[in-house]
Amino acid sequence: MKKQLNLTFFMVLLFSLSLVFGLSVSFNQYQEKKRIRSAIVEMSKEVENYYLSMNLDVSFVEFFADSSYRVTVVSSDSSEVTDAYQILDNDVISNQEFKEVGAFVTRYDQMLDEDYIYYVSILPDNNYLRIGYSLEAYQSDQNNYILGMLFLLLVIILTGYLLTSKWVKRIFEPMDTLICDIDYLKVNQSFFKIPLTNQDELDELILRINHMSHDIEDSTHGLSQQKELLDILLNHSNQGVLIFSSDQEVVLQNRLFDFKELNELISQNLGRVIDHHLVETFQLSNGNQVYQIRMASVTNKNLVRNRGKNGVLVLIEDITNKVILEKNKRDFFANASHELRSPLTSIRGEAELILYDMVTDSEKQELASKIIKQAGSMDNLLTDMLLLSKLENRPQEIKQPVQLDVLLNEVFDDFMIQIKEKSISIEKDISHAVLLGNPTDFRSLFKNLIENAIKYNQINGSITVQLTQKRQFIEFVIKDTGIGISRQHQERVFERFYQVNKHRNQVNYGTGLGLSIVKHIVQQYHGQIEVDSELNKGTKFTITFSAVL
């Protein structure tokens, strides 16, 4: 309250003095402008009389060259201009003051680089007489006046604030004593009767505080019960926590769980757990989310509201990601088994034909060649599977600068035979680019993308490659003129073993893991990958990495 009173007084004082300050400055400005305008009018009359005494000779203005007033005579047709400051402006008649004859015009004079107030009158020979006065001195005087007033205002405010603080402190001395007594009550946490002060207003407050102190002591036991419930909540704050009373009402719940989502599903099992004092664990699905629910009977007198039955503690864990991971693992092993079984079946059949001499010598050579290709396919599959597993489970490793442009050209050199076999034209735009990482990762990334661009390209097709390093990022783009990917399959091309056309992959001996490896590498380096493809026209992959080393 002391701060509030001090602040209120300070605001009132500040407002009052600001009002006086504003009025004083405005009045001073008004008087000063009035004085300047009167002086200009008097000067105009004096100059006009002098002009008449000189028989209308405009050369008289030269006598005012050292005057604080700028005297200018302009002929009625504005063909001649005579200025005391010898500053000639051929277009002077277009200035605002000549449009408002007999009025005061304040404007910035570009010739003099100052603010001037001008007054124009018409001489007896119909020529124009202009009297100008620089406002620089006026503005300087006004600034000095304002600074003086501000200093006076600051002194008054500080003096008033100090006097008010002293006055408020004296008034609140009994209140400060009361606050000390209340602090004592707070520290000792026991009933303490505050003595009266013989001041009616404060004594009434003290009596109420004494009654409240007694009530607080009575409420201590209730607070300890609430603390027990809060401890249960805090001890399980990493999960969704619900505590139900025996009549199935929510007593506590933490912020990690929105009970509305699973209200119906959990309520179906509450009665059984309460009645039979059970501990149950089960899973519930709610849309795309999967939850693991653990419900346990809890004995606490604060929860017993219905014929002595226990309450229920419910722990909810969102295991959606865990379920998806397990499903991906099952799918991975199922797909891996299938991908390995197919070439093994072929190898076994072809080997039996050779073993039992059921084919000719030339056919044996052909079958042996097929076996070698099938073995190579299995080797590629196992290599990709091991690489993918390594990417997913690799610990943090020391990175080194990798020259991506050099590495990219090396990978292209490795595929020159395949490129020439399909007569594919290569268009490169490769700039120097360096990124911290593992060279093996980027070699694998380039290898899989280039291999796909060759494998699924057409005869006499083309491949366009761009590698650009800018200040903030590195961009790698590879575009081919191959068979393309339909839009419905583009979102899934990075899934493991996902094949847009299984027959196509069998022909080209694809493992179905190449693009999955590429995506994992991009994610490993916090990059982004985009695919843009049109069926039977080609595919474009764009990869972006942060260029910060």
C-alpha angles and dihedrals in degrees: 000000000000090000090047093051092046091048093047093050091045092051092048091048092046092049093048095047091044089053091049090045093051094047092046093050092045092049092048091050091049093051093046093049090047090052092049093049092049090050091050092051091049090047090050092053092046092050091047092053091048089049091054092047089054091057093250094302107157092203088083090085089077088075088067095056092109095039124111086234123079109224119196130175118197123187117241091252090044091237094122127044124184116186128184090218090049090235106140123203112181090196095047093123089067093064118111096249092063089054091054103045112187093020132100115248123190115198144143110267109214092194093057096029091227142100111261136183112218133197121189126196133172118247123219090261089055093252119135122250116199123190117193131189126192114237093203093097091043092052091047091052091048092051091050091048092050092048091051091049091048091052091050090047091051092050091050092047094049092046092048092047093051093048092047093049090053092048093048091047091055092049093050099046092103089047091053089054089051091051091053090053091050090050089053089053090050095050097046094041092210136107111284125174110221113219119242121251101209089244110120098215094048095040091058089053092047092053090053091048091051090053090047091050089057091049091050091056089052090051096053092088091053091051092054089056091053089050091059091055092047090052090057090052095046094047090060100034093127088071137043106277128196128174118197127193120227090267089058097252121141109252099173138002132172129231095253093074133058103205093196091074096061101021095118095041095051095041090060090065100037097083094053093049092048095046097045101030090237135170110215135177122191143143127249129191123214111181108303093343125093120201132191109216124199115188122186133177110244125200112215128136090225089062098045105097104131119064095311095302120150127248125241131243113206122195116192124193124184103227097169093118091046091052091047090049092051091048091050090051092051091047091047094053092042092051092043091052091049094047091050096042094057097059091038090055091050092047092049093049094047092045091052090052089054094041095053092043092240095145137055124258093258090049090049089058090049092048091048089053090052091049090053091050092048090049089050090051090052091047091051090049093050091046091052092046092052091046092049091049090049092051092050096047104028115131122227109290137189110267127213134197109275121200099219095187092057092045092049093053090049091054091049089052089055090058099044093108093054091044092053092045090060094036091235117173116223123211114190131190101173121165127187109277131173127190133172111247148082114312090214091061094054093042088055091047094051092041095055095045095045092044091053091046089055098037097052097035124105127247110278089013127141140236123205120198129186128182116180132172117200130174095272106024149014118231126198119188127181121181129180137184094228134127093293131210124269116241093247091062099041095087092055102042091099094057117108114265091357108148123188090201116013093194090054091054093047090054092048096037095238120174097207090231102087099091091040088057090048092052093048091052092049091050090046088062095040093248134140130239128196131184125206116180141157123199114259091000106075146267133264125198120193120192124185127192130181108256095212109119 
